Amino acid sequence: MKISTKGRYALRLMLDLATYNTGEPVSLKDISKRQDISEKYLEQIIAILNRAGYVRSIRGAKGGYTLTREPKDITVGMILRETEGDLAPVACVSDTSGMDCTRTSACVTYRVYKQLNDAINGVIDNITVADMLEWQSEQLGIYSI
């Protein structure tokens, strides 16, 4: 599994929205500058996240985007699945492929792929945007009491 720029940028975008969450909408122009990501590319990504219900668009001169949920309620897995699709390393362990492999019961490598898939999901489904906010604060030397 390799995460594309779309998935990586979606995580940065969501972290930026959480970081600059003052109650006022955050403009894509500001996110683009801070994250050094093309505003056009961010528009494509934000549309996906908006359809998924993770962000809300506010129109107007002072418009922009806000998170629709608390950062603790949005996982890395949720974001990546919206932007990347299925994250399974091979089709036979995918929940969405619809593939029924006739070799599964006799295939030793299936167990390897299944454990790999379970490990990936176990990590990304247990890291939240709030966790990333905390890590960012630690990295920058900002500690909350």
N, C-alpha and C positions, 0 to 999 in steps of 0.2 A: 504494500500500500504506500502510495506517495501522495501527499497532500499538495494540491495545486495552489497557485498564487491566489485563486479565488477563495479557497478555504483559509489560507493564511491571512489574507487581507480581511476576511470577514471577522476573524478573531480579533485582529487589531482594531477594526472599526467598532466592534461591540465593547472592547475594553476602553476605547476612547470615549464612547458614549457614557459608559459607567464612570469613568474618571472625571468627566466634565459635566456630570449630572448635578445641576444647580436648581433644577425645576424649570429652567428655560430650555427651549429647543436648541440643539447644536447643529450648526450648518455643515453641509458636506464640504463646503469650501474650507472651513476651519479644520475639519478632520483631514482633508486632503493635504493641507499645509503641514499640520503636525506629524502626520504619518508618512509624508512624502509618497503619496499614492495619487494617481490620476483621478480627478474628480469624475470623469466619464466612467472610469472603471468602478469607482465607488457607487455611482448611480445604479449600475447593473447589480451590484452586490446588495445594496440597500433595498432594491426592489424585491429580491428573493427573501430577505429578512422581514420585510414589511408583509409580504404575502403569508409568511409563516406565522405572523403575529408577534414577533419578538421586538419590533420597533413600530412606532407610530409616526406618521408624517403630519407635520403642522405647516399649513400653507401661509403665505404672506411674507411681508417684508422682514419680519422678525421670526420667520418660520425656520424649520429644520426638523430634527428627529430626536425622539426620546425613546428610552426603553419602555416597554409595556409591562415588564415584570421587574422584580427586584433582582439584582445581580446574583444573589444566592439561589435564585430559581431558574437560572439559565446555565446549562452545562455546555462544555466544549463539544460534547457529542451531539447535542441538539443543533448547534451551529454548523458543525462539519457535515452532518447528514443532510442538512438543507442545501448546503453549497456544493458538496462533493457527491451526494447520493450515497449509495451503499459503500461501506468501508471495509467489507470483507476482503481478505487477501486473495481468495479464490471463490469461484461461483458455487462450489459444492457446500460451502458453509454459510452462504448468504441467506438472509431471511427473505430477501426480495427477488432473488433470481428465478424462483419457480422451478429450478433445476432439480430433478430427482436423479441422482447418480446411482446407478445399479451396482456400483463397486463399493459403496460406502461401508458395508458390513465387513468386507474383506480388505479394505484399503488402510494400510498402516499410516500412510501420509495424511489421510483424512484427519486422524487424531492430532497430528502436528498442526495442520491448518485450523482445526477447531480450537485447540488451545491458544494458538496465536490470535485468532479472532476474539476469543473470550478475554484474553489479556488486553487487547487494544480497547475493546468496549469497556472493560473494567476500569481502565485508566480514564478514558475520555468522558465516561458517564459519571465520574466521581470528582471531576474538576469543574468548578463553576466560575463564572465571570467574577464573582466575589473573591474566589481564591486567587485569580489572576491579579485582581486589584491589590490584594494583600501582598502578593509576591512583588508586584511593581513598587509598592511602598517600601518593602524591605530592600529591594535593589537600589532604590533611590535614597535610602536612609531616612525615610519618613515613617515614624512609628506612631500609631494611634494608641490612646490609653483607654 
